[in-house]
Amino acid sequence: MLTVQNTARKTLMSLACMSRRGESWKTTAATASLGLFYQTFSIMSKEIPSEGIEVRIGHSLNEAEINHVTNRRQSALECLTRHGIQCSLDQVPNIALLGSGGSERAMVSLLESLDALAQTDLMDCMMYLAGISGSTWCMASLYKEPNWSNKLKVVKDDVIQKLVGRDVSLMDKYVALKEYYRVKDNFSLTEVWAVLFISKMVKEIDKKSFTSRHRSQHSKDPYPIYAVIDLQSKDDKLDADAFLEITPHETGYSITGAFVDSSSFGSQFKQGVKIKEQPEMDMLFLQGLCGSSLADPVKILEELIYIIKHLFGSESEMMADVSSSETKQTDIQSLSAQHLDRAGKLLLTLVQVNLLVLKNEDPSSQVKTLNDLLRGKLDGDKYKELLGKSKEMNKKTVKEYTIYVCNLQPYWDPTCNGFWSVIAKCTELVACWIWGTTYNFLYKMTEKEVSRICEHEVRHYADGGIIINSPFLPVLRKERHADLIISLDFNEDDPFESLTKTAEMCKKLHIDFPEVPEEIQKEKDFPRDFYVFEGCNTPTVIHIPLFNRVNCGSKAEMEKLKRKYSTVQGPYSIEKIDELLKKAGVNITNNKENILTVIRNVIKQKTS
């Protein structure tokens, strides 16, 4: 900002000197300079904050996104020309492709839908690719490859081979958990879920930073938008502040208009100034953040039991699981079998107590075992306090009991700290159910636009599918000028739920969106494969349900496929993936001409 001010000051002084010398500064060049100065100063004063401020309050798009979409417009024009559609560059429609949530079903279906768009030569028309929940797993895999849309067939095959490959090793999972715990101030269940379950679905632990994966190597690809929600805003019913978008260059509140550089998202801020650096969000954390709606405490606890049994087993069993990494071996070799046995029993029993309470089963025998293990380790008052907390165990008291035991580390064996700290913290987080803890980049800011969300030092973020299982809201920012939205719906039940919820939310927030007629609900049990919704001064929306009367043939077959590809299940076999690919792909190839017809109509609306 100071540089801009200094430049402005010099420009004005120069013009003033010309005036004093009697020279006319109302020449074309001078007038242009002054005009440029005022234009630049006006823009910069609005868009660049005060010296040191790294948070941007405003609704305009960042320059990098504008440049990306502008450059892509030429490719879209050439693509339309190949299909016999004639228009000028400024008439090229902004088309956004949306992938809904749906776990691995969404990941695989979006992958094939994109390939079908490439095969039908429609991919270059897409300006944006927005995802939520399971669709973001697909996006994260694609954006690892520079300009992936130009070689989608090869990239798709690589992703599928990985999906049916071997799971990440137990030791690699533990090491990733430990590293998150060590380097992050705000270790939460998001990291635990990402390591234990997302890695199981996508078959990798991708620790590359988000911006290194997404910047400067995707000029040929649609601009990506990942959507999550602010849990506190959701709970406080602050609808406008609930939707957070993550893009290659900025992350922030789509509707409110408050953003920070994506490389700084997660760092500690106060009054818009970064006061403490945190590790940049990596790709695994991103996938965990976006795909957390299916998180199940029982599943997490069962996975923790599996890890404890293996990591705290006999020394010979454990060493068999160790990879060649020196760091991993050092951790394990520092512990004797005796220490492992005692620490392992304590943590294992604590997790089992939590699991039994969640299942509404009697945990009394495990509570007794746990208290016996701690007998003699605590002074009399501490031990009495522990016994008092364990008399009646329900979901409320087990939380207090778990926190108490997990905080007893100083009373335990210091040689077990490495294992104890990580696993105990994971158990405590499950008991408290704490997700997506992230420093609030708006903390203590005074702008009225963010007054509702600036008070807390941290915010909690989670899967956007909890509110609306499709990323409409970020795309509907006025500044993105979306002319056409192609909604790929991979929902398990009602294929119109995300659409109708979006329409309701837009009405509440005064955002332009076409009306979704109530009569459409009559078709939810057996939908068509292609819907178009239009309105006055609204984007046109194409809506394509994954399973429909065209690619399923009968209602009975559609219900069978829904059960087969239910959201809550483990990784798919290659046979299931192949079948799903065919179902998703035909939705695009069958409707190529329908899509082109809608694009022609949208261009007509733009020209008029």
C-alpha positions in Angstrom: 0.0 0.0 0.0 2.9 2.4 0.8 4.4 1.8 -2.6 1.1 2.7 -4.3 0.8 5.8 -2.1 4.3 6.9 -2.9 3.8 6.4 -6.6 0.5 8.4 -6.4 2.3 11.2 -4.5 5.0 11.4 -7.1 2.5 11.5 -10.0 0.6 14.4 -8.4 3.8 16.3 -7.6 4.9 15.9 -11.2 1.6 17.2 -12.5 1.7 20.1 -10.1 5.2 21.1 -11.2 4.1 21.1 -14.8 1.2 23.4 -13.9 3.6 25.8 -12.0 5.9 26.0 -15.0 2.9 27.0 -17.1 3.0 23.8 -19.1 -0.4 22.3 -20.1 -0.8 18.9 -18.5 -4.1 18.3 -20.3 -2.4 16.5 -23.1 -3.5 13.0 -24.1 -0.5 11.4 -22.4 -0.8 13.4 -19.2 -4.5 13.0 -19.0 -4.1 9.2 -19.5 -1.4 9.2 -16.8 -3.7 11.0 -14.4 -6.6 8.8 -15.3 -4.5 5.7 -14.9 -3.4 7.0 -11.5 -6.9 7.6 -10.2 -8.0 4.3 -11.5 -5.1 2.5 -10.0 -5.3 4.3 -6.7 -9.1 3.7 -6.5 -8.7 0.0 -7.2 -5.7 -0.5 -4.9 -7.2 1.4 -2.1 -10.2 -0.9 -2.1 -8.5 -4.2 -2.8 -5.1 -3.9 -1.1 -5.4 -3.7 2.7 -3.2 -1.6 5.0 0.5 -2.3 5.4 1.0 -5.7 6.9 -2.7 -6.7 6.6 -2.9 -10.0 4.7 -6.7 -10.5 4.9 -8.9 -9.1 2.0 -12.4 -8.0 2.8 -14.3 -7.6 -0.5 -16.3 -9.5 -3.1 -14.1 -9.1 -6.2 -12.2 -12.1 -7.6 -8.4 -12.2 -7.1 -6.3 -11.4 -10.1 -4.9 -14.9 -10.6 -8.4 -16.4 -10.9 -9.4 -13.6 -13.3 -6.4 -14.3 -15.5 -6.9 -18.0 -15.4 -10.6 -17.8 -16.5 -9.7 -15.1 -19.1 -7.1 -17.2 -20.7 -9.4 -20.2 -20.7 -12.1 -18.2 -22.5 -10.1 -18.5 -25.7 -10.0 -22.3 -25.4 -13.7 -22.3 -24.8 -14.3 -20.2 -27.9 -12.3 -22.6 -30.0 -14.2 -25.5 -28.5 -17.6 -23.9 -29.3 -16.5 -23.2 -32.9 -15.6 -26.9 -33.4 -19.2 -27.6 -32.5 -20.6 -25.1 -35.0 -21.4 -22.5 -32.4 -20.5 -19.0 -33.4 -20.1 -16.2 -30.9 -17.6 -13.5 -29.9 -15.1 -13.9 -27.1 -17.2 -11.8 -24.7 -20.2 -13.9 -25.5 -18.5 -17.1 -24.4 -20.6 -18.4 -21.4 -19.0 -19.0 -18.0 -19.8 -22.7 -17.5 -19.2 -24.3 -14.1 -19.2 -28.0 -13.6 -20.3 -29.2 -10.1 -19.6 -32.6 -8.5 -21.7 -33.5 -5.5 -20.8 -35.6 -2.4 -21.1 -39.3 -2.2 -17.9 -40.9 -0.9 -16.1 -43.2 -3.4 -19.3 -43.3 -5.6 -18.9 -39.6 -6.2 -15.1 -39.8 -6.7 -15.4 -42.5 -9.4 -18.5 -41.0 -11.1 -17.0 -37.6 -11.4 -13.8 -39.1 -12.8 -15.8 -40.8 -15.6 -18.0 -37.8 -16.2 -14.9 -35.7 -16.8 -13.5 -38.3 -19.2 -16.8 -38.4 -21.1 -16.7 -34.6 -21.4 -13.2 -34.9 -22.8 -14.3 -37.7 -25.2 -17.2 -35.6 -26.5 -15.0 -32.6 -26.8 -16.9 -30.5 -24.3 -14.2 -30.3 -21.6 -12.7 -27.1 -22.9 -16.0 -25.3 -22.4 -15.8 -25.7 -18.6 -14.4 -22.6 -16.9 -14.8 -24.0 -13.3 -14.7 -27.3 -11.6 -16.3 -27.2 -8.1 -16.5 -30.1 -5.7 -17.7 -31.1 -2.3 -17.1 -34.2 -0.2 -16.3 -37.3 -2.3 -16.0 -35.3 -5.5 -13.1 -33.4 -4.0 -11.2 -36.7 -3.6 -11.3 -37.0 -7.4 -10.3 -33.4 -7.9 -7.3 -33.8 -5.5 -6.1 -36.8 -7.5 -6.5 -35.0 -10.8 -4.8 -31.8 -9.9 -1.6 -33.7 -8.9 -1.0 -33.9 -12.7 -0.1 -30.7 -14.6 -2.8 -29.9 -17.2 -4.6 -33.2 -16.5 -7.5 -32.4 -18.8 -5.3 -32.8 -21.9 -4.4 -36.4 -20.9 -7.4 -37.5 -19.0 -7.6 -41.0 -20.2 -4.1 -41.8 -18.9 -4.7 -39.9 -15.6 -8.0 -41.7 -15.1 -6.4 -45.1 -15.5 -3.7 -44.2 -13.0 -6.3 -43.1 -10.4 -8.3 -46.3 -10.9 -5.2 -48.5 -10.5 -4.4 -46.7 -7.3 -8.0 -47.1 -6.0 -7.8 -50.9 -6.3 -4.2 -51.1 -5.0 -2.8 -51.8 -1.6 -3.8 -49.8 1.5 -1.3 -47.5 3.1 0.8 -49.3 5.7 -0.1 -49.1 9.3 3.3 -47.6 10.2 2.9 -44.9 7.5 -0.5 -44.0 9.0 1.0 -43.8 12.5 3.9 -41.6 11.3 1.5 -39.3 9.5 -0.6 -38.9 12.6 2.4 -38.3 14.7 3.7 -35.6 12.3 0.4 -33.8 12.3 0.3 -33.9 16.1 3.9 -32.6 16.3 3.8 -29.7 13.9 0.2 -28.3 14.2 -1.2 -26.2 17.0 -4.7 -27.4 16.1 -4.6 -31.1 15.8 -8.2 -32.3 15.4 -10.3 -35.2 14.3 -9.9 -34.0 10.7 -6.3 -35.2 10.7 -7.3 -38.5 12.4 -10.0 -39.1 9.9 -7.8 -38.2 6.9 -5.0 -40.5 8.0 -7.1 -43.5 9.1 -9.9 -43.4 6.5 -9.3 -41.1 3.6 -6.0 -42.7 2.9 -7.8 -46.1 2.9 -10.1 -44.9 0.2 -7.6 -43.1 -2.0 -4.7 -45.4 -1.2 -2.1 -42.8 -0.5 -1.0 -40.1 2.0 -0.4 -37.0 -0.2 1.6 -34.6 2.0 2.3 -32.1 -0.8 1.0 -28.6 0.0 -2.3 -27.5 -1.5 -0.8 -24.5 -3.4 2.1 -26.4 -4.8 -0.3 -28.9 -6.3 -2.7 -26.3 -7.8 -0.7 -23.2 -8.8 1.2 -22.5 -12.1 0.7 -25.9 -13.7 -3.0 -26.0 -14.7 -3.4 -23.4 -17.4 -5.3 -25.9 -19.5 -7.6 -27.1 -16.8 -10.9 -25.7 -15.3 -10.3 -23.5 -12.3 -10.9 -25.6 -9.1 -13.1 -24.7 -6.2 -13.3 -26.9 -3.1 -16.3 -26.2 -0.7 -16.5 -26.8 3.0 -18.6 -25.2 5.8 -18.0 -23.3 9.0 -19.5 -25.4 11.8 -19.9 -22.6 14.2 -21.8 -20.5 11.6 -23.9 -23.5 10.8 -24.8 -24.0 14.5 -25.5 -20.2 15.0 -27.7 -20.2 11.8 -25.5 -17.6 10.1 -26.2 -18.9 6.6 -24.2 -16.2 4.8 -21.1 -17.1 6.8 -21.5 -20.9 6.6 -19.8 -21.5 3.2 -16.1 -21.5 2.8 -14.4 -21.9 -0.5 -10.8 -23.1 -1.1 -9.2 -22.1 -4.4 -5.6 -22.2 -5.6 -5.0 -18.6 -4.7 -7.5 -17.6 -2.0 -9.6 -19.2 0.7 -12.5 -17.6 2.4 -16.2 -17.0 2.9 -17.9 -17.0 -0.5 -21.0 -15.0 0.4 -19.5 -12.7 3.1 -16.6 -11.7 1.0 -13.5 -12.3 3.3 -10.4 -14.0 2.0 -6.8 -14.9 2.8 -4.1 -16.3 0.6 -4.6 -20.1 0.5 -0.9 -20.7 1.5 -1.7 -18.9 4.8 -5.0 -20.6 5.6 -4.5 -22.2 9.0 -1.8 -19.8 10.2 -2.6 -17.6 13.2 -3.9 -14.1 12.6 -4.9 -11.1 14.7 -6.5 -8.0 13.2 -5.6 -9.3 9.7 -1.9 -9.7 10.4 -0.2 -13.1 10.5 1.3 -13.5 13.9 2.3 -17.2 13.8 3.0 -19.4 10.8 1.5 -22.9 10.6 2.3 -25.6 8.1 0.4 -25.1 4.9 -2.6 -27.3 4.4 -1.6 -30.5 2.6 -3.6 -32.5 0.2 -4.5 -35.3 2.6 -5.8 -32.8 5.2 -7.8 -31.1 2.4 -9.5 -34.4 1.5 -10.2 -35.1 5.2 -11.7 -31.6 5.6 -13.9 -31.9 2.6 -14.9 -35.5 3.2 -15.8 -35.7 6.9 -19.6 -36.0 6.8 -19.4 -39.8 6.9 -17.2 -39.8 9.9 -18.3 -42.4 12.5 -16.9 -42.5 16.0 -17.4 -46.2 16.2 -15.3 -46.7 13.1 -12.6 -44.4 14.3 -12.4 -46.1 17.7 -12.3 -49.6 16.0 -9.4 -48.4 13.8 -7.6 -47.0 16.9 -8.0 -50.4 18.6 -6.4 -52.0 15.6 -3.5 -49.6 15.6 -2.9 -50.0 19.4 -2.9 -53.8 19.2 -0.3 -53.7 16.4 1.9 -50.8 17.6 1.8 -51.9 21.2 2.1 -55.6 20.6 5.1 -57.7 21.2 8.4 -56.3 19.9 8.8 -58.9 17.3 5.3 -58.4 15.9 5.8 -54.6 15.8 9.2 -54.7 14.1 7.6 -56.8 11.3 5.4 -53.8 10.5 8.2 -51.3 10.5 9.3 -49.9 7.2 12.9 -49.0 6.4 12.5 -45.4 7.6 15.0 -44.6 10.3 12.6 -42.2 12.0 10.0 -44.9 12.4 12.4 -47.5 13.8 13.8 -45.1 16.3 10.4 -44.4 17.7 9.7 -48.1 18.3 13.1 -49.3 19.3 13.2 -46.7 22.2 10.5 -48.7 23.9 10.9 -51.9 25.8 8.3 -54.7 25.5 7.4 -54.0 29.2 6.7 -50.4 28.5 4.7 -51.2 25.4 2.6 -53.7 27.2 1.7 -51.4 30.0 1.0 -48.3 27.9 -0.8 -50.4 25.3 -3.1 -52.0 27.8 -4.1 -48.6 29.3 -4.9 -47.0 25.9 -6.6 -50.1 24.6 -8.8 -50.3 27.6 -9.6 -46.6 27.4 -10.7 -46.8 23.8 -12.7 -50.0 24.5 -14.6 -48.1 27.3 -15.5 -45.3 24.8 -16.6 -47.9 22.2 -18.8 -49.8 24.6 -20.5 -46.6 25.7 -21.2 -45.5 22.1 -22.7 -49.0 21.5 -24.8 -48.7 24.6 -23.1 -51.7 26.1 -21.9 -52.2 29.7 -18.3 -50.9 30.1 -18.0 -51.6 33.8 -15.4 -54.5 33.5 -13.2 -52.4 31.3 -13.5 -49.4 33.6 -12.4 -51.6 36.5 -9.4 -52.9 34.5 -8.5 -49.3 33.6 -8.7 -48.2 37.3 -6.6 -51.2 38.3 -3.9 -50.3 35.8 -3.7 -46.8 37.2 -3.7 -47.9 40.8 -0.4 -46.9 42.4 0.5 -44.6 39.5 -1.5 -41.7 41.0 -1.4 -40.1 44.5 -4.4 -40.8 46.7 -6.4 -37.8 45.9 -5.9 -38.2 42.1 -7.0 -41.8 42.3 -10.1 -41.0 44.3 -11.0 -38.4 41.8 -10.6 -40.9 39.0 -12.8 -43.5 40.8 -15.5 -40.8 41.3 -15.6 -40.1 37.6 -16.0 -43.8 36.7 -19.0 -44.7 38.9 -21.6 -44.2 36.2 -20.5 -44.2 32.6 -22.6 -42.6 29.9 -21.8 -40.5 26.9 -21.4 -37.4 29.0 -19.3 -38.9 31.8 -17.1 -41.0 29.5 -16.0 -37.7 27.9 -14.9 -36.3 31.2 -13.3 -39.6 32.2 -11.4 -39.8 28.9 -10.1 -36.3 29.1 -9.0 -37.0 32.7 -7.1 -40.1 31.8 -5.5 -38.7 28.7 -4.2 -35.8 30.7 -2.4 -38.1 33.1 0.6 -38.4 30.9 3.0 -36.9 33.5 2.0 -39.7 35.8 2.7 -42.4 33.2 5.9 -43.6 31.8 7.9 -40.8 30.0 9.5 -43.3 27.7 6.0 -43.9 26.2 5.4 -40.3 25.3 5.7 -40.7 21.6 3.0 -43.3 21.3 1.0 -42.2 24.3 0.6 -38.6 23.3 -0.7 -39.3 19.8 -3.1 -42.1 20.5 -4.4 -40.6 23.7 -5.1 -37.3 21.9 -6.9 -39.2 19.1 -9.1 -40.9 21.7 -9.8 -37.6 23.5 -10.8 -35.9 20.2 -13.3 -38.7 19.5 -14.8 -38.3 23.0 -15.1 -34.6 22.4 -15.9 -34.9 18.7 -13.7 -31.9 17.7 -13.4 -31.3 13.9 -11.5 -29.1 11.6 -9.9 -26.8 14.2 -8.2 -24.0 12.3 -7.0 -20.5 13.4 -9.5 -17.9 12.4 -7.9 -15.5 9.9 -10.6 -13.0 10.7 -9.8 -13.0 14.5 -10.3 -9.5 16.1 -10.9 -7.8 12.7 -13.2 -4.8 13.1 -14.9 -4.6 9.6 -18.7 -4.9 10.1 -18.9 -7.5 7.3 -17.1 -10.1 9.4 -18.3 -8.9 12.9 -20.2 -12.2 13.4 -17.2 -14.4 12.9 -14.2 -12.4 14.2 -14.6 -13.1 17.9 -13.2 -16.6 18.2 -9.5 -17.4 17.8 -10.3 -20.7 16.0 -13.0 -21.9 13.7 -14.2 -25.4 13.0 -14.6 -26.5 9.4 -16.1 -29.7 8.0 -17.7 -31.4 5.0 -20.0 -29.0 3.1 -22.4 -31.8 2.4 -23.7 -31.4 6.0 -25.7 -28.4 4.8 -26.0 -28.8 1.0 -24.4 -31.8 -0.7 -23.4 -29.8 -3.9 -21.1 -26.8 -4.2 -23.6 -24.4 -5.7 -23.0 -21.4 -3.4 -19.3 -20.7 -4.2 -20.1 -20.8 -7.9 -23.0 -18.4 -7.5 -20.8 -15.6 -6.3 -21.9 -12.7 -8.6 -18.4 -11.9 -9.5 -18.0 -15.3 -11.2 -20.8 -14.5 -13.6 -21.9 -18.1 -13.9 -24.1 -18.4 -17.0 -24.5 -22.1 -17.0 -24.1 -24.6 -14.1 -23.9 -28.3 -14.9 -24.8 -30.1 -11.7 -23.7 -33.8 -11.5 -25.7 -35.3 -8.7 -24.2 -38.4 -7.0 -26.6 -38.4 -4.0 -27.7 -41.8 -2.6 -31.3 -41.0 -2.1 -33.2 -37.9 -3.3 -31.5 -36.7 -6.5 -33.1 -33.3 -6.1 -32.3 -32.6 -2.5 -29.2 -30.5 -3.1 -31.0 -28.6 -5.9 -34.1 -27.7 -3.8 -32.0 -26.8 -0.7 -29.9 -24.5 -2.9 -33.0 -22.8 -4.2 -34.3 -22.3 -0.7 -30.9 -20.9 0.6 -30.6 -18.6 -2.4 -34.0 -17.2 -1.8 -33.1 -16.5 1.8 -29.7 -14.9 0.9 -31.2 -13.0 -2.1 -29.0 -14.8 -4.7 -30.3 -15.3 -8.2 -31.2 -18.9 -8.8 -33.8 -20.5 -11.1 -37.0 -21.8 -9.5 -37.2 -25.5 -8.8 -40.8 -26.6 -9.2 -42.3 -28.7 -6.4 -43.7 -31.2 -9.0 -40.1 -32.4 -9.6 -40.3 -34.4 -6.4 -42.8 -36.7 -8.1 -39.9 -38.0 -10.1 -37.3 -38.4 -7.3 -37.8 -42.2 -7.1 -37.2 -42.7 -10.8 -35.7 -39.6 -12.3 -34.8 -38.7 -15.9 -31.2 -38.3 -16.9 -31.3 -34.6 -17.9 -33.1 -31.6 -16.4 -32.8 -27.9 -17.3 -33.9 -25.1 -15.0 -34.0 -21.5 -16.2 -35.0 -18.2 -14.8 -35.0 -14.5 -15.5 -31.6 -13.0 -14.8 -30.4 -16.3 -13.2 -27.9 -18.9 -14.3 -29.3 -21.8 -16.3 -28.9 -25.1 -14.4 -28.5 -28.5 -16.0 -29.0 -31.3 -13.4 -28.0 -34.9 -14.1 -28.8 -37.6 -11.5 -26.3 -40.4 -11.4 -28.8 -43.3 -11.4 -31.8 -42.7 -13.6 -34.4 -44.4 -15.8 -32.1 -44.2 -18.9 -29.0 -45.9 -17.5 -30.8 -48.2 -15.2 -33.8 -49.2 -17.3 -36.1 -50.0 -14.4 -36.9 -48.7 -11.0 -36.0 -52.1 -9.5 -32.5 -52.0 -11.1 -32.0 -48.4 -9.9 -32.8 -49.4 -6.3 -30.4 -52.4 -6.6 -27.6 -50.1 -7.8 -28.2 -47.6 -5.0 -27.8 -50.4 -2.5 -24.8 -51.8 -4.2 -23.1 -48.3 -4.2 -24.2 -47.1 -0.8 -22.3 -44.2 0.6 -21.2 -46.0 3.8 -18.9 -48.8 2.6 -15.3 -49.6 2.1 -13.2 -49.3 -1.1 -14.7 -50.7 -4.3 -13.4 -53.7 -6.3 -12.3 -53.2 -9.9 -15.5 -54.9 -11.0 -17.7 -52.4 -9.1 -15.6 -49.5 -10.4 -16.0 -50.6 -14.0 -19.8 -50.9 -13.7 -20.1 -47.5 -12.1 -17.8 -45.9 -14.8 -20.2 -47.0 -17.5 -23.3 -45.7 -15.6 -21.7 -42.3 -15.1 -20.2 -41.9 -18.5 -23.4 -42.6 -20.5 -25.1 -39.7 -18.7 -22.7 -37.3 -20.5 -22.4 -39.1 -23.9 -26.2 -39.6 -24.2 -26.7 -35.9 -23.6 -24.0 -34.2 -25.6 -26.5 -32.6 -28.0 -28.7 -31.6 -25.2 -25.8 -29.8 -23.5 -24.9 -28.1 -26.7 -28.5 -26.9 -27.2 -28.5 -25.4 -23.7 -25.2 -23.7 -24.4 -26.6 -22.2 -27.6 -29.6 -20.9 -25.7 -27.4 -19.4 -23.0 -25.4 -17.5 -25.6 -28.6 -16.2 -27.1 -29.6 -14.8 -23.7 -26.1 -13.2 -23.3 -26.3 -11.5 -26.7 -29.8 -10.1 -25.9 
